Amino acid sequence: MPSVDVIDLSNNKVGSLDLADSVFGAPVNQALLYEAVRHHLAGTRRGTASTKTRHEVAGSGKKLWKQKGTGRARMGSIRSPLWRHGGTVHGPQPHSYAYHLPKKMVLGALRSALSAKLRDGELKVVNEFSIAEAKTKAMRQALNTLEFSRTVLLVDNGDNRNLQLSSRNLEGVKLVSSREVSVYDLLKHEKVLLSEAAAKKLSEALA
């Protein structure tokens, strides 16, 4: 069972916490992580590419000349795909690229991502996000004290208004609740900072 030091925002050790071995000590499955990230990106893809069919392009629907007797090929509409500025056949249409990923794969990928972060020393646990006032400068100083100077994912439980306001304007810093943690966010951010309550919640939910 992996054990981590619990620190405060001044980077002082205030205790230790035993984490679930099945969640934070699981084997890292690279293929599963790839599939989870691919699933996330597919769901965020806009899919707005669009072309017009012969029923949508501008132009008259009148028959251009009579069917027989002109010596020319028969033609019913100027909007035909055979003509310049006519409609497009089988062109791209707006659609969703999202697809279903089995729940077991999603949970397995989360375990792999959390285990990888802990194994690489990129995950820390803080006793609580005790932000006295909603000041971006104070949050930046706290992260610098913790040696989190680059991209950071903050994970907390509940509604900490001061934490939300003090972190939302920091570049490279994202705050999510424990139930909204995704594999994409864990891998995108270099460091992960969990509150003690969030770490316990993840250990229980993913075990």
C-alpha positions as a Markdown table, in Angstrom:
| # | Residue | x | y | z |
|---|---|---|---|---|
| 1 | Met | 0.0 | 0.0 | 0.0 |
| 2 | Pro | 1.6 | 3.3 | -1.1 |
| 3 | Ser | 2.0 | 5.9 | 1.6 |
| 4 | Val | 2.5 | 9.7 | 0.9 |
| 5 | Asp | 3.4 | 12.6 | 3.0 |
| 6 | Val | 0.6 | 15.1 | 3.7 |
| 7 | Ile | 1.9 | 18.7 | 3.5 |
| 8 | Asp | 0.3 | 22.1 | 4.0 |
| 9 | Leu | 0.5 | 25.0 | 1.6 |
| 10 | Ser | 3.8 | 26.1 | 3.2 |
| 11 | Asn | 5.3 | 22.8 | 2.2 |
| 12 | Asn | 5.6 | 21.6 | 5.7 |
| 13 | Lys | 4.9 | 17.9 | 6.5 |
| 14 | Val | 1.8 | 17.6 | 8.7 |
| 15 | Gly | 1.2 | 13.8 | 8.5 |
| 16 | Ser | 1.0 | 10.9 | 6.1 |
| 17 | Leu | -1.7 | 9.1 | 4.2 |
| 18 | Asp | -2.1 | 5.5 | 3.1 |
| 19 | Leu | -3.5 | 5.2 | -0.4 |
| 20 | Ala | -5.3 | 2.3 | -2.0 |
| 21 | Asp | -2.8 | 0.1 | -3.7 |
| 22 | Ser | -5.3 | -0.9 | -6.4 |
| 23 | Val | -5.7 | 2.8 | -7.4 |
| 24 | Phe | -2.3 | 4.5 | -6.8 |
| 25 | Gly | -0.1 | 1.4 | -7.1 |
| 26 | Ala | -1.6 | -0.2 | -10.2 |
| 27 | Pro | 0.4 | -1.3 | -13.3 |
| 28 | Val | 0.6 | 1.5 | -15.9 |
| 29 | Asn | -1.2 | 0.4 | -19.0 |
| 30 | Gln | 0.0 | 2.6 | -21.9 |
| 31 | Ala | -2.5 | 1.3 | -24.4 |
| 32 | Leu | -5.3 | 2.1 | -22.0 |
| 33 | Leu | -4.1 | 5.6 | -21.4 |
| 34 | Tyr | -3.8 | 6.2 | -25.2 |
| 35 | Glu | -7.4 | 5.0 | -25.7 |
| 36 | Ala | -8.7 | 7.2 | -22.9 |
| 37 | Val | -7.0 | 10.3 | -24.3 |
| 38 | Arg | -8.3 | 9.5 | -27.8 |
| 39 | His | -11.8 | 9.1 | -26.5 |
| 40 | His | -11.6 | 12.4 | -24.7 |
| 41 | Leu | -10.3 | 14.3 | -27.7 |
| 42 | Ala | -13.0 | 12.7 | -30.0 |
| 43 | Gly | -15.7 | 14.0 | -27.6 |
| 44 | Thr | -14.4 | 17.5 | -27.8 |
| 45 | Arg | -14.0 | 17.6 | -31.6 |
| 46 | Arg | -16.5 | 20.0 | -33.1 |
| 47 | Gly | -17.3 | 18.2 | -36.3 |
| 48 | Thr | -18.7 | 21.3 | -38.1 |
| 49 | Ala | -17.3 | 20.5 | -41.6 |
| 50 | Ser | -20.2 | 20.9 | -44.1 |
| 51 | Thr | -20.9 | 20.9 | -47.8 |
| 52 | Lys | -24.0 | 21.7 | -49.7 |
| 53 | Thr | -26.0 | 19.1 | -51.7 |
| 54 | Arg | -27.8 | 19.9 | -55.0 |
| 55 | His | -30.9 | 20.8 | -52.9 |
| 56 | Glu | -29.0 | 23.4 | -50.9 |
| 57 | Val | -26.8 | 25.3 | -53.4 |
| 58 | Ala | -28.1 | 28.5 | -55.0 |
| 59 | Gly | -29.5 | 28.3 | -58.5 |
| 60 | Ser | -32.7 | 27.8 | -60.4 |
| 61 | Gly | -34.4 | 24.4 | -60.6 |
| 62 | Lys | -35.7 | 25.1 | -64.0 |
| 63 | Lys | -34.8 | 22.7 | -66.8 |
| 64 | Leu | -32.2 | 24.4 | -68.9 |
| 65 | Trp | -33.4 | 23.2 | -72.3 |
| 66 | Lys | -35.8 | 20.7 | -73.7 |
| 67 | Gln | -35.1 | 17.0 | -73.3 |
| 68 | Lys | -34.7 | 16.2 | -77.0 |
| 69 | Gly | -33.8 | 17.8 | -80.3 |
| 70 | Thr | -31.0 | 20.2 | -79.3 |
| 71 | Gly | -28.1 | 17.8 | -79.9 |
| 72 | Arg | -26.8 | 18.5 | -76.4 |
| 73 | Ala | -26.8 | 16.1 | -73.5 |
| 74 | Arg | -30.0 | 16.1 | -71.4 |
| 75 | Met | -29.7 | 18.3 | -68.3 |
| 76 | Gly | -32.4 | 18.8 | -65.7 |
| 77 | Ser | -30.9 | 21.5 | -63.3 |
| 78 | Ile | -28.0 | 23.9 | -63.1 |
| 79 | Arg | -27.5 | 22.7 | -59.6 |
| 80 | Ser | -26.4 | 19.3 | -60.7 |
| 81 | Pro | -23.2 | 17.9 | -59.2 |
| 82 | Leu | -21.8 | 17.5 | -62.7 |
| 83 | Trp | -21.7 | 21.3 | -63.2 |
| 84 | Arg | -19.4 | 23.9 | -61.8 |
| 85 | His | -21.0 | 25.5 | -58.7 |
| 86 | Gly | -23.3 | 22.6 | -58.4 |
| 87 | Gly | -24.0 | 20.5 | -55.3 |
| 88 | Thr | -21.4 | 18.2 | -53.7 |
| 89 | Val | -22.0 | 14.4 | -53.6 |
| 90 | His | -21.2 | 12.5 | -50.4 |
| 91 | Gly | -19.4 | 15.5 | -48.9 |
| 92 | Pro | -18.7 | 15.9 | -45.2 |
| 93 | Gln | -21.7 | 16.8 | -43.0 |
| 94 | Pro | -21.8 | 18.0 | -39.4 |
| 95 | His | -21.7 | 15.1 | -37.0 |
| 96 | Ser | -20.3 | 14.1 | -33.6 |
| 97 | Tyr | -17.1 | 12.1 | -33.4 |
| 98 | Ala | -17.8 | 11.0 | -29.8 |
| 99 | Tyr | -18.0 | 7.3 | -29.1 |
| 100 | His | -18.7 | 5.1 | -26.1 |
| 101 | Leu | -15.8 | 3.8 | -24.0 |
| 102 | Pro | -16.6 | 1.0 | -21.6 |
| 103 | Lys | -16.7 | 2.1 | -17.9 |
| 104 | Lys | -14.1 | -0.5 | -16.9 |
| 105 | Met | -11.7 | 0.9 | -19.4 |
| 106 | Val | -12.3 | 4.5 | -18.1 |
| 107 | Leu | -11.7 | 3.4 | -14.5 |
| 108 | Gly | -8.7 | 1.4 | -15.4 |
| 109 | Ala | -7.2 | 4.3 | -17.3 |
| 110 | Leu | -7.7 | 6.6 | -14.3 |
| 111 | Arg | -5.9 | 4.1 | -12.0 |
| 112 | Ser | -3.0 | 3.9 | -14.5 |
| 113 | Ala | -2.7 | 7.7 | -14.7 |
| 114 | Leu | -2.8 | 8.2 | -11.0 |
| 115 | Ser | -0.3 | 5.4 | -10.4 |
| 116 | Ala | 2.0 | 6.9 | -13.1 |
| 117 | Lys | 1.9 | 10.3 | -11.5 |
| 118 | Leu | 2.7 | 9.0 | -8.0 |
| 119 | Arg | 5.5 | 6.7 | -9.4 |
| 120 | Asp | 7.1 | 9.6 | -11.2 |
| 121 | Gly | 6.9 | 11.9 | -8.1 |
| 122 | Glu | 4.5 | 14.3 | -9.8 |
| 123 | Leu | 1.7 | 14.0 | -7.3 |
| 124 | Lys | 1.5 | 15.6 | -3.9 |
| 125 | Val | -1.2 | 15.6 | -1.2 |
| 126 | Val | -2.1 | 18.7 | 0.8 |
| 127 | Asn | -4.1 | 18.6 | 4.0 |
| 128 | Glu | -6.5 | 21.3 | 2.7 |
| 129 | Phe | -6.6 | 24.3 | 0.4 |
| 130 | Ser | -6.8 | 26.9 | 3.1 |
| 131 | Ile | -7.0 | 30.1 | 1.1 |
| 132 | Ala | -7.7 | 33.0 | 3.4 |
| 133 | Glu | -8.8 | 35.3 | 0.6 |
| 134 | Ala | -9.4 | 35.1 | -3.1 |
| 135 | Lys | -6.1 | 36.5 | -4.3 |
| 136 | Thr | -4.3 | 35.2 | -7.4 |
| 137 | Lys | -1.0 | 36.4 | -6.0 |
| 138 | Ala | -1.4 | 34.3 | -2.8 |
| 139 | Met | -2.2 | 31.2 | -4.8 |
| 140 | Arg | 0.8 | 31.7 | -7.1 |
| 141 | Gln | 3.1 | 32.1 | -4.0 |
| 142 | Ala | 1.7 | 28.9 | -2.5 |
| 143 | Leu | 2.4 | 27.0 | -5.7 |
| 144 | Asn | 5.9 | 28.4 | -5.9 |
| 145 | Thr | 6.5 | 27.3 | -2.3 |
| 146 | Leu | 5.4 | 23.8 | -3.3 |
| 147 | Glu | 7.8 | 23.9 | -6.3 |
| 148 | Phe | 4.8 | 23.8 | -8.7 |
| 149 | Ser | 5.9 | 26.4 | -11.1 |
| 150 | Arg | 4.5 | 24.9 | -14.4 |
| 151 | Thr | 1.2 | 23.2 | -15.3 |
| 152 | Val | -0.7 | 22.1 | -12.2 |
| 153 | Leu | -4.0 | 20.2 | -11.8 |
| 154 | Leu | -5.7 | 21.0 | -8.5 |
| 155 | Val | -8.2 | 18.4 | -7.2 |
| 156 | Asp | -10.5 | 19.1 | -4.3 |
| 157 | Asn | -13.8 | 18.1 | -2.9 |
| 158 | Gly | -16.7 | 20.5 | -2.2 |
| 159 | Asp | -17.1 | 24.1 | -3.1 |
| 160 | Asn | -14.1 | 26.2 | -2.1 |
| 161 | Arg | -15.0 | 29.6 | -3.5 |
| 162 | Asn | -11.7 | 31.2 | -2.5 |
| 163 | Leu | -9.7 | 28.5 | -4.2 |
| 164 | Gln | -11.8 | 28.8 | -7.4 |
| 165 | Leu | -11.3 | 32.6 | -7.6 |
| 166 | Ser | -7.6 | 32.6 | -6.7 |
| 167 | Ser | -6.7 | 29.8 | -9.3 |
| 168 | Arg | -8.9 | 30.6 | -12.3 |
| 169 | Asn | -6.6 | 33.3 | -13.7 |
| 170 | Leu | -3.3 | 31.4 | -13.3 |
| 171 | Glu | -2.0 | 30.1 | -16.6 |
| 172 | Gly | -1.5 | 26.4 | -16.7 |
| 173 | Val | -3.5 | 25.8 | -13.5 |
| 174 | Lys | -6.8 | 24.0 | -13.6 |
| 175 | Leu | -9.1 | 23.1 | -10.7 |
| 176 | Val | -11.5 | 20.1 | -10.8 |
| 177 | Ser | -13.5 | 18.2 | -8.2 |
| 178 | Ser | -12.5 | 14.5 | -7.5 |
| 179 | Arg | -15.6 | 13.3 | -9.4 |
| 180 | Glu | -14.6 | 15.2 | -12.5 |
| 181 | Val | -10.9 | 14.0 | -12.8 |
| 182 | Ser | -10.1 | 12.8 | -16.3 |
| 183 | Val | -7.1 | 10.9 | -17.7 |
| 184 | Tyr | -6.6 | 13.7 | -20.2 |
| 185 | Asp | -6.3 | 16.3 | -17.5 |
| 186 | Leu | -3.9 | 14.1 | -15.4 |
| 187 | Leu | -1.6 | 13.6 | -18.3 |
| 188 | Lys | -1.8 | 17.1 | -19.7 |
| 189 | His | -0.6 | 18.7 | -16.5 |
| 190 | Glu | 2.9 | 18.2 | -15.3 |
| 191 | Lys | 2.0 | 18.2 | -11.6 |
| 192 | Val | -1.1 | 17.0 | -9.6 |
| 193 | Leu | -2.0 | 18.4 | -6.2 |
| 194 | Leu | -4.7 | 16.6 | -4.3 |
| 195 | Ser | -6.4 | 17.6 | -1.2 |
| 196 | Glu | -6.4 | 14.9 | 1.5 |
| 197 | Ala | -10.2 | 14.6 | 1.2 |
| 198 | Ala | -10.0 | 14.2 | -2.6 |
| 199 | Ala | -7.2 | 11.6 | -2.3 |
| 200 | Lys | -9.4 | 9.5 | 0.1 |
| 201 | Lys | -12.4 | 9.9 | -2.2 |
| 202 | Leu | -10.5 | 8.7 | -5.2 |
| 203 | Ser | -9.1 | 5.7 | -3.2 |
| 204 | Glu | -12.7 | 4.7 | -2.3 |
| 205 | Ala | -14.3 | 5.4 | -5.6 |
| 206 | Leu | -11.7 | 3.6 | -7.9 |
| 207 | Ala | -10.8 | 0.7 | -5.6 |
